[in-house]
Amino acid sequence: MDQHDCDRVSMADYWKEFSTPSASVVEMMLDRGGEKLAALEQPEILSYLPDFTGKRVIDLGAGIGRYTSTFAKSAYSVFAIDFMNEFIEKNETINNLYKNIDFQCGDVTKLQRDNRSADFVFSNWLLMYLSDTEVLELLQKVLEWLDEDGYLFIRESCMGPSGDYPVRFNPTIYRNAMRYEALFASSAISCDENKSYGFECVMSTSVDAYAKVKDNRNQIVWLLQKVERNNGTNKAFLESHELQETYQHRVIGYQKMFGCTMFGDVLETGEVDVGTLDLKPHHTVLEVGCSFGDRSVDLAKKYGCKVVGVAMSIIQRRHAEKNAKENAMGPDQVKFEFADLLKRNYPNESFHAIYSRDSICTIADKMTLFGNFYKWLKPGGKVLISDYCSSTEGHSDIFRKYMKQRGYTLYSPVQYGKRFEEAGFVDVRVEDKTKVFTEALTTELNQIHKRRADYIGDVHKKDCDDIVSDWKDTLHLTGEGEQRWGIFCATKPSRPLT
């Protein structure tokens, strides 16, 4: 018997203890409060999924069918597989009224499906029962099963168990989130010499239900999309663990370097007036580019509203969540996620306001983004944004290189405002505040030099020099008139325009 077979026997023994004919939610979730948790988490989990209406769905580790029936109601077809016969039999008994479900008892590590035979693959608490090698092999199979631009949803217990059910032994592998992300990044399939596919993360966050009920923020979800990679290689993020440690060290150093948050909230000059949003305690606010969560926490504290902070990196999201916990802010007050806002699928009219500070410059397709803002806002809701801009005139080679290196797509303040109007917003206010930007950045650079003794032991000299050099480049380009800084406020009409 090889190691794989030994592991499967061990896992089968583990689950046989709970796979009784009754096969309850409590047993499936290994939690004595499973029924309450299931009622809380199921609508939340479903809110993170792409639209699967008319799609071909694979439900991996389907269990007793907590999600199978929901898929079957609107999907074109559902393939449900589980390791334990008792679970899949109960799933079939519950859902036999749906004629678009194919049930199978089997080991997902041995599952074979036709290439491009699925649009959406769903996995809820599965990978933690597989070895790293098995996870990688399964991920590569999923890439083959998925059609172009198909989605994979994954939810796992990280760093420890989710439930309180007593067990005799536990072979589960509780990886940290970074390890999973390294495995996702390492997955790729090649179609020919010049074409390969891998996964791109559309969103990631922790499960609110467990944070509320158990103060457990280690139930992590990821929505991945199959995307084409331009070259034939997909570099494995083997340095992920080292990066995590280095990054945490740098965060502390940067906070000392800038005196508060990582980038010092350089432009907290009072020019960006949050009061414009007229926030109320019952409001929900979307902050785009929340960095490490300081502004989101402050907004929730000051106005009593709920804030959903979207970080531009997964590591920023984790730090923001830590920030919220240190401030005793629960998910009903602040929630953080990483998301690609061109693909994230929030329900229409979810937010009373959208707020962003100098983050949208890195999102190229602003018309799609502003169209999403319009859909996500409630009637009468407002957008308040500050962002990097450009001059109207033709740009120099130096400025084009500067934008390319930083991944910026910049418009003049006037062009920026017109894109809001094209998206359907009214009462669009545009303010070119480049002079304020320049003054604030100059002041911050001077303060960095004055605080040098406080941070020099915590920030690598090269990191400091790179940031200072970057800001000096920005100051030079604003001085040349090529880079601008603007503040924008726009409103979604209270009723459709005629």
C-alpha positions as CSV (number, residue, x, y, z in Angstrom):
1,M,0.0,0.0,0.0
2,D,1.6,3.3,-1.1
3,Q,1.4,6.6,1.0
4,H,-1.6,7.9,-1.0
5,D,-3.6,4.8,-0.2
6,C,-2.5,4.9,3.5
7,D,-3.7,8.5,3.7
8,R,-7.0,7.7,2.1
9,V,-7.6,4.8,4.6
10,S,-6.7,7.1,7.5
11,M,-9.2,9.8,6.2
12,A,-11.9,7.1,5.6
13,D,-11.5,5.9,9.2
14,Y,-11.7,9.5,10.4
15,W,-15.0,10.2,8.6
16,K,-16.6,6.7,9.2
17,E,-16.9,7.8,12.9
18,F,-19.3,10.6,11.7
19,S,-21.0,9.1,8.6
20,T,-24.0,7.6,10.3
21,P,-27.2,7.0,8.4
22,S,-28.7,10.2,9.9
23,A,-25.7,12.2,8.6
24,S,-26.7,15.5,10.2
25,V,-25.4,19.0,9.7
26,V,-23.8,18.8,13.1
27,E,-21.8,15.7,11.9
28,M,-20.9,17.3,8.6
29,M,-19.6,20.5,10.2
30,L,-18.1,18.7,13.2
31,D,-19.6,21.3,15.4
32,R,-22.3,21.0,18.1
33,G,-23.6,24.4,17.0
34,G,-23.6,23.3,13.4
35,E,-27.3,24.1,12.7
36,K,-26.9,27.7,13.8
37,L,-23.6,28.1,12.0
38,A,-25.0,26.6,8.8
39,A,-28.0,28.9,8.8
40,L,-25.6,31.9,9.2
41,E,-22.9,30.9,6.8
42,Q,-24.8,29.4,3.8
43,P,-26.2,32.7,2.5
44,E,-22.9,34.3,3.1
45,I,-21.0,31.6,1.1
46,L,-23.5,31.9,-1.7
47,S,-23.0,35.6,-1.9
48,Y,-19.3,35.1,-2.8
49,L,-20.1,32.8,-5.8
50,P,-20.3,33.8,-9.4
51,D,-23.7,33.5,-11.2
52,F,-24.1,29.8,-11.9
53,T,-27.5,30.1,-13.7
54,G,-27.5,27.8,-16.7
55,K,-23.9,26.7,-15.9
56,R,-22.3,23.2,-15.6
57,V,-21.4,22.8,-11.9
58,I,-19.1,20.3,-10.1
59,D,-19.7,20.0,-6.4
60,L,-16.5,18.5,-4.9
61,G,-16.9,17.0,-1.4
62,A,-20.7,17.6,-1.7
63,G,-21.5,15.8,1.5
64,I,-25.2,15.7,2.4
65,G,-26.0,18.4,-0.2
66,R,-26.0,21.6,1.8
67,Y,-25.2,23.4,-1.5
68,T,-26.1,20.8,-4.1
69,S,-29.8,21.6,-4.0
70,T,-29.1,25.4,-4.4
71,F,-26.9,24.7,-7.5
72,A,-29.5,22.4,-9.0
73,K,-32.3,25.0,-8.8
74,S,-30.7,27.1,-11.5
75,A,-27.6,25.4,-13.0
76,Y,-27.8,23.5,-16.3
77,S,-26.2,20.4,-14.6
78,V,-24.6,19.4,-11.3
79,F,-22.1,16.7,-10.7
80,A,-21.9,15.9,-6.9
81,I,-19.2,13.7,-5.5
82,D,-18.3,12.7,-2.0
83,F,-15.9,10.3,-0.4
84,M,-18.4,8.8,2.1
85,N,-21.2,6.7,0.8
86,E,-23.6,7.6,3.7
87,F,-23.2,11.3,2.9
88,I,-23.8,11.0,-0.9
89,E,-26.7,8.7,-0.4
90,K,-28.4,11.2,1.9
91,N,-27.6,13.9,-0.6
92,E,-29.3,11.9,-3.3
93,T,-32.3,11.2,-1.1
94,I,-32.8,14.9,-0.3
95,N,-32.3,16.1,-3.9
96,N,-33.7,13.3,-6.0
97,L,-36.5,15.6,-7.2
98,Y,-33.8,17.4,-9.3
99,K,-33.2,15.6,-12.5
100,N,-30.1,17.6,-13.5
101,I,-27.8,16.1,-10.7
102,D,-25.4,13.2,-11.2
103,F,-24.4,11.7,-7.9
104,Q,-21.2,9.7,-7.3
105,C,-19.4,8.2,-4.3
106,G,-15.7,8.5,-5.0
107,D,-12.3,9.9,-4.2
108,V,-11.8,13.3,-5.8
109,T,-8.1,12.6,-6.2
110,K,-9.0,9.9,-8.7
111,L,-11.8,11.7,-10.4
112,Q,-11.6,12.0,-14.2
113,R,-13.8,14.4,-16.2
114,D,-13.7,15.6,-19.8
115,N,-11.6,18.7,-20.6
116,R,-13.7,22.0,-20.6
117,S,-16.7,20.2,-19.3
118,A,-17.5,22.6,-16.4
119,D,-18.1,26.3,-15.9
120,F,-17.9,26.3,-12.1
121,V,-16.2,24.0,-9.5
122,F,-17.2,24.3,-5.9
123,S,-15.1,23.0,-3.0
124,N,-16.1,23.6,0.7
125,W,-13.7,22.1,3.2
126,L,-11.9,19.6,1.0
127,L,-8.3,20.6,0.3
128,M,-7.4,20.3,4.0
129,Y,-8.0,16.6,3.7
130,L,-5.4,16.3,0.9
131,S,-1.6,16.4,0.9
132,D,0.2,19.2,-0.9
133,T,0.9,16.9,-3.9
134,E,-2.7,15.9,-4.0
135,V,-3.9,19.5,-3.9
136,L,-1.6,20.4,-6.8
137,E,-2.7,17.5,-8.9
138,L,-6.4,18.3,-8.2
139,L,-5.9,21.9,-9.0
140,Q,-4.4,21.0,-12.4
141,K,-7.3,18.7,-13.1
142,V,-9.7,21.5,-12.3
143,L,-7.9,23.7,-14.8
144,E,-8.4,21.0,-17.4
145,W,-12.1,20.5,-16.5
146,L,-13.0,24.2,-16.5
147,D,-14.0,26.0,-19.7
148,E,-12.4,29.3,-20.7
149,D,-12.8,31.9,-17.8
150,G,-14.4,29.3,-15.6
151,Y,-14.4,29.7,-11.8
152,L,-13.2,27.6,-8.8
153,F,-14.5,28.4,-5.3
154,I,-12.5,27.2,-2.3
155,R,-13.2,27.4,1.4
156,E,-10.8,26.0,4.0
157,S,-10.1,25.9,7.7
158,C,-6.7,27.6,8.2
159,M,-4.4,27.2,11.2
160,G,-6.9,25.1,13.2
161,P,-10.2,23.3,13.3
162,S,-13.5,25.1,12.8
163,G,-15.7,22.9,15.1
164,D,-15.9,21.7,18.7
165,Y,-17.0,18.2,18.0
166,P,-15.0,15.6,20.0
167,V,-12.8,13.4,17.8
168,R,-10.4,10.5,18.7
169,F,-7.8,11.5,16.1
170,N,-7.6,14.2,13.4
171,P,-5.6,13.7,10.2
172,T,-6.7,17.1,8.8
173,I,-4.0,19.4,7.5
174,Y,-4.5,23.0,8.8
175,R,-2.3,25.0,6.4
176,N,-2.0,28.8,6.7
177,A,-3.6,30.9,4.0
178,M,-0.3,31.8,2.4
179,R,0.5,28.1,1.8
180,Y,-2.8,27.6,-0.1
181,E,-2.1,30.7,-2.1
182,A,1.4,29.4,-3.1
183,L,-0.3,26.2,-4.2
184,F,-2.9,28.1,-6.3
185,A,-0.1,30.2,-7.9
186,S,1.9,27.0,-8.7
187,S,-0.9,25.4,-10.7
188,A,-0.8,25.6,-14.5
189,I,-1.5,23.7,-17.6
190,S,0.1,24.1,-21.0
191,C,-1.8,23.9,-24.2
192,D,1.0,24.5,-26.6
193,E,4.4,26.2,-26.6
194,N,3.0,29.7,-26.3
195,K,-0.2,29.2,-24.3
196,S,-0.8,28.1,-20.7
197,Y,-3.6,28.6,-18.2
198,G,-3.5,29.2,-14.4
199,F,-5.6,30.7,-11.7
200,E,-6.2,34.3,-10.9
201,C,-7.7,35.3,-7.6
202,V,-11.0,37.3,-8.0
203,M,-11.7,37.6,-4.3
204,S,-10.7,36.3,-0.9
205,T,-11.9,37.0,2.6
206,S,-12.7,35.3,5.9
207,V,-16.2,33.9,6.7
208,D,-18.2,36.4,8.8
209,A,-20.3,33.7,10.5
210,Y,-17.4,32.2,12.2
211,A,-15.9,35.5,13.2
212,K,-19.2,36.5,14.8
213,V,-20.1,33.3,16.6
214,K,-16.6,31.9,17.4
215,D,-14.2,34.9,16.9
216,N,-12.6,32.7,14.3
217,R,-11.2,34.6,11.4
218,N,-9.3,31.6,9.9
219,Q,-12.2,30.3,7.8
220,I,-10.9,31.6,4.5
221,V,-12.6,31.6,1.1
222,W,-11.1,32.2,-2.4
223,L,-12.8,32.7,-5.7
224,L,-10.3,31.8,-8.5
225,Q,-10.8,32.2,-12.2
226,K,-9.1,30.2,-15.0
227,V,-7.1,32.7,-17.1
228,E,-4.7,32.5,-19.9
229,R,-1.1,33.2,-19.1
230,N,0.9,34.9,-21.8
231,N,4.0,32.8,-21.4
232,G,4.4,29.0,-20.9
233,T,5.6,29.2,-17.4
234,N,3.9,29.9,-14.1
235,K,6.4,30.7,-11.4
236,A,5.7,28.9,-8.1
237,F,5.6,31.3,-5.2
238,L,8.0,29.2,-3.2
239,E,9.2,32.2,-1.3
240,S,5.7,32.9,0.1
241,H,6.4,32.0,3.7
242,E,9.6,34.1,3.7
243,L,7.7,37.0,2.1
244,Q,5.1,36.8,4.8
245,E,7.6,37.2,7.6
246,T,9.5,39.9,5.7
247,Y,6.3,41.8,4.9
248,Q,5.1,41.8,8.6
249,H,8.5,43.2,9.6
250,R,8.3,45.9,7.0
251,V,4.8,46.9,8.0
252,I,6.1,47.8,11.5
253,G,9.1,49.6,10.1
254,Y,7.0,51.6,7.6
255,Q,4.6,52.6,10.3
256,K,7.5,54.1,12.2
257,M,8.9,55.6,9.0
258,F,5.7,57.4,8.1
259,G,4.6,58.1,11.7
260,C,1.2,56.2,11.3
261,T,0.2,53.9,8.5
262,M,2.2,52.4,5.7
263,F,2.0,55.4,3.4
264,G,1.5,58.0,6.1
265,D,-2.0,59.0,4.8
266,V,0.0,61.6,2.9
267,L,-3.0,63.5,1.7
268,E,-5.1,63.6,4.9
269,T,-5.2,67.3,4.5
270,G,-8.9,67.9,5.1
271,E,-9.4,68.5,1.4
272,V,-11.2,65.2,1.0
273,D,-14.3,65.9,3.1
274,V,-16.0,62.6,4.1
275,G,-18.8,64.7,5.5
276,T,-19.9,65.1,1.8
277,L,-21.1,61.5,2.0
278,D,-23.6,62.3,4.8
279,L,-23.0,58.9,6.5
280,K,-25.5,57.5,9.0
281,P,-25.2,54.6,11.5
282,H,-27.4,52.4,9.3
283,H,-25.3,52.9,6.2
284,T,-23.0,50.5,4.5
285,V,-19.9,52.0,2.9
286,L,-17.5,50.4,0.3
287,E,-13.9,51.6,0.7
288,V,-11.9,50.8,-2.5
289,G,-8.2,50.4,-1.7
290,C,-8.4,50.2,2.1
291,S,-4.7,49.4,2.5
292,F,-4.2,48.2,6.1
293,G,-7.7,49.2,7.2
294,D,-7.0,52.3,9.2
295,R,-9.5,54.5,7.3
296,S,-12.2,51.8,7.3
297,V,-11.8,51.4,11.1
298,D,-11.9,55.2,11.6
299,L,-15.0,55.6,9.4
300,A,-16.9,52.8,11.3
301,K,-15.9,54.3,14.7
302,K,-16.8,57.9,13.8
303,Y,-20.0,57.4,11.9
304,G,-21.3,54.1,13.3
305,C,-21.7,52.7,9.8
306,K,-20.6,49.4,8.4
307,V,-17.6,49.5,6.2
308,V,-16.5,46.9,3.6
309,G,-12.9,47.5,2.9
310,V,-11.4,46.2,-0.4
311,A,-7.6,45.7,-0.3
312,M,-5.5,45.7,-3.4
313,S,-3.5,42.7,-2.2
314,I,-4.2,39.6,-0.2
315,I,-1.5,40.4,2.3
316,Q,-3.0,43.9,2.9
317,R,-6.4,42.2,3.6
318,R,-4.9,40.0,6.3
319,H,-3.2,43.0,7.9
320,A,-6.4,45.0,7.8
321,E,-8.3,42.2,9.5
322,K,-5.7,42.0,12.2
323,N,-6.1,45.8,12.6
324,A,-9.9,45.4,13.0
325,K,-9.4,42.7,15.6
326,E,-7.0,44.8,17.6
327,N,-9.6,47.6,17.6
328,A,-12.3,45.2,18.7
329,M,-14.3,45.8,15.5
330,G,-16.4,42.8,14.5
331,P,-17.6,42.0,10.9
332,D,-20.8,43.8,11.5
333,Q,-18.7,47.0,11.8
334,V,-15.8,46.4,9.4
335,K,-15.2,43.6,6.9
336,F,-12.1,43.3,4.7
337,E,-11.6,41.4,1.5
338,F,-9.3,41.3,-1.4
339,A,-11.2,41.7,-4.7
340,D,-10.8,42.4,-8.4
341,L,-13.6,45.0,-8.6
342,L,-14.0,44.5,-12.3
343,K,-15.1,40.9,-11.6
344,R,-16.5,41.0,-8.0
345,N,-20.2,40.4,-8.0
346,Y,-21.8,42.5,-5.2
347,P,-25.6,42.5,-5.2
348,N,-27.1,45.6,-6.8
349,E,-27.8,48.6,-4.5
350,S,-25.7,47.2,-1.7
351,F,-24.0,50.4,-0.6
352,H,-25.0,53.9,0.5
353,A,-21.6,55.3,-0.3
354,I,-18.3,54.4,-2.1
355,Y,-15.1,56.0,-0.9
356,S,-11.5,55.7,-2.3
357,R,-8.2,57.3,-1.7
358,D,-5.5,57.2,-4.5
359,S,-6.2,53.6,-5.5
360,I,-8.2,53.6,-8.7
361,C,-5.2,54.7,-10.7
362,T,-4.1,51.1,-10.9
363,I,-7.4,49.9,-12.4
364,A,-7.3,50.3,-16.2
365,D,-10.9,49.8,-17.2
366,K,-12.5,52.7,-15.3
367,M,-15.7,52.7,-17.3
368,T,-16.5,49.1,-16.2
369,L,-15.5,50.0,-12.6
370,F,-17.7,53.1,-12.5
371,G,-20.5,51.1,-14.1
372,N,-20.1,48.6,-11.2
373,F,-20.2,51.5,-8.7
374,Y,-23.4,52.7,-10.2
375,K,-25.0,49.2,-9.9
376,W,-23.8,48.7,-6.4
377,L,-24.9,52.0,-5.0
378,K,-28.4,52.6,-3.7
379,P,-30.4,55.4,-5.4
380,G,-29.1,58.7,-4.1
381,G,-25.8,57.1,-3.0
382,K,-22.6,59.0,-3.5
383,V,-19.0,58.3,-4.6
384,L,-16.1,60.3,-3.1
385,I,-12.7,59.7,-4.6
386,S,-9.2,61.2,-4.6
387,D,-6.9,59.9,-7.3
388,Y,-3.8,60.4,-9.3
389,C,-4.5,62.1,-12.7
390,S,-2.6,63.4,-15.7
391,S,-2.4,66.4,-17.8
392,T,-4.7,66.7,-20.8
393,E,-1.9,67.3,-23.3
394,G,0.3,64.6,-24.9
395,H,2.7,62.9,-22.4
396,S,6.4,62.6,-22.5
397,D,8.3,59.3,-22.8
398,I,9.4,59.7,-19.2
399,F,5.8,60.0,-18.0
400,R,4.6,57.1,-20.1
401,K,7.4,55.0,-18.7
402,Y,6.5,56.1,-15.1
403,M,2.9,55.1,-15.6
404,K,3.8,51.7,-17.1
405,Q,6.3,50.9,-14.3
406,R,3.6,51.5,-11.7
407,G,0.7,50.0,-13.6
408,Y,-1.2,53.3,-13.7
409,T,-4.0,54.3,-16.1
410,L,-4.4,58.0,-15.6
411,Y,-6.8,60.6,-17.0
412,S,-7.0,64.4,-16.6
413,P,-9.4,65.5,-13.9
414,V,-11.9,66.7,-16.5
415,Q,-11.7,63.4,-18.4
416,Y,-12.2,61.5,-15.1
417,G,-15.3,63.5,-14.3
418,K,-16.8,62.8,-17.8
419,R,-16.4,59.1,-17.2
420,F,-18.6,59.4,-14.2
421,E,-21.2,61.2,-16.2
422,E,-21.0,58.5,-18.9
423,A,-21.6,55.9,-16.3
424,G,-24.9,57.6,-15.3
425,F,-23.9,59.7,-12.3
426,V,-25.2,63.2,-11.8
427,D,-24.0,66.3,-9.8
428,V,-20.4,65.3,-10.7
429,R,-17.9,67.6,-8.9
430,V,-14.3,67.8,-10.1
431,E,-11.5,69.5,-8.2
432,D,-7.9,69.7,-9.4
433,K,-6.0,69.8,-6.1
434,T,-2.5,69.3,-7.5
435,K,-1.1,72.2,-5.5
436,V,-2.3,70.6,-2.2
437,F,-0.9,67.2,-3.3
438,T,2.5,68.7,-4.0
439,E,2.6,70.6,-0.7
440,A,1.6,67.5,1.3
441,L,4.1,65.3,-0.4
442,T,6.9,67.8,0.1
443,T,6.0,68.0,3.8
444,E,5.9,64.2,4.2
445,L,9.3,63.8,2.5
446,N,10.8,66.4,5.0
447,Q,9.2,64.5,7.9
448,I,10.6,61.2,6.8
449,H,14.1,62.7,7.0
450,K,13.4,64.1,10.5
451,R,12.1,60.8,11.7
452,R,15.0,58.8,10.4
453,A,16.4,58.0,13.8
454,D,13.0,56.4,14.8
455,Y,12.8,54.0,11.9
456,I,16.3,53.4,10.5
457,G,16.7,50.1,12.4
458,D,13.3,48.8,11.2
459,V,13.3,49.7,7.5
460,H,15.9,48.5,5.0
461,K,17.8,51.3,3.6
462,K,17.0,50.3,0.0
463,D,13.3,50.2,0.8
464,C,13.5,53.7,2.2
465,D,15.5,55.0,-0.7
466,D,13.1,53.4,-3.3
467,I,10.1,55.1,-1.7
468,V,11.8,58.5,-1.4
469,S,13.0,58.2,-5.0
470,D,9.5,57.3,-6.2
471,W,8.0,60.3,-4.4
472,K,10.7,62.6,-5.8
473,D,9.8,61.3,-9.3
474,T,6.2,62.1,-8.6
475,L,7.0,65.6,-7.4
476,H,9.2,66.2,-10.5
477,L,6.3,65.2,-12.8
478,T,3.8,67.3,-11.0
479,G,6.2,70.2,-11.3
480,E,6.4,69.5,-15.0
481,G,2.6,69.6,-15.1
482,E,2.2,66.0,-16.4
483,Q,0.9,64.4,-13.2
484,R,-2.2,65.9,-11.4
485,W,-4.2,65.0,-8.3
486,G,-8.0,65.3,-8.2
487,I,-11.0,65.0,-5.9
488,F,-14.2,63.7,-7.4
489,C,-17.7,63.5,-6.0
490,A,-20.7,62.0,-7.9
491,T,-24.3,60.9,-7.1
492,K,-26.4,58.1,-8.4
493,P,-29.8,59.6,-9.2
494,S,-32.6,58.9,-6.8
495,R,-34.8,57.7,-9.7
496,P,-33.8,56.6,-13.2
497,L,-33.1,59.5,-15.6
498,T,-35.5,59.9,-18.5
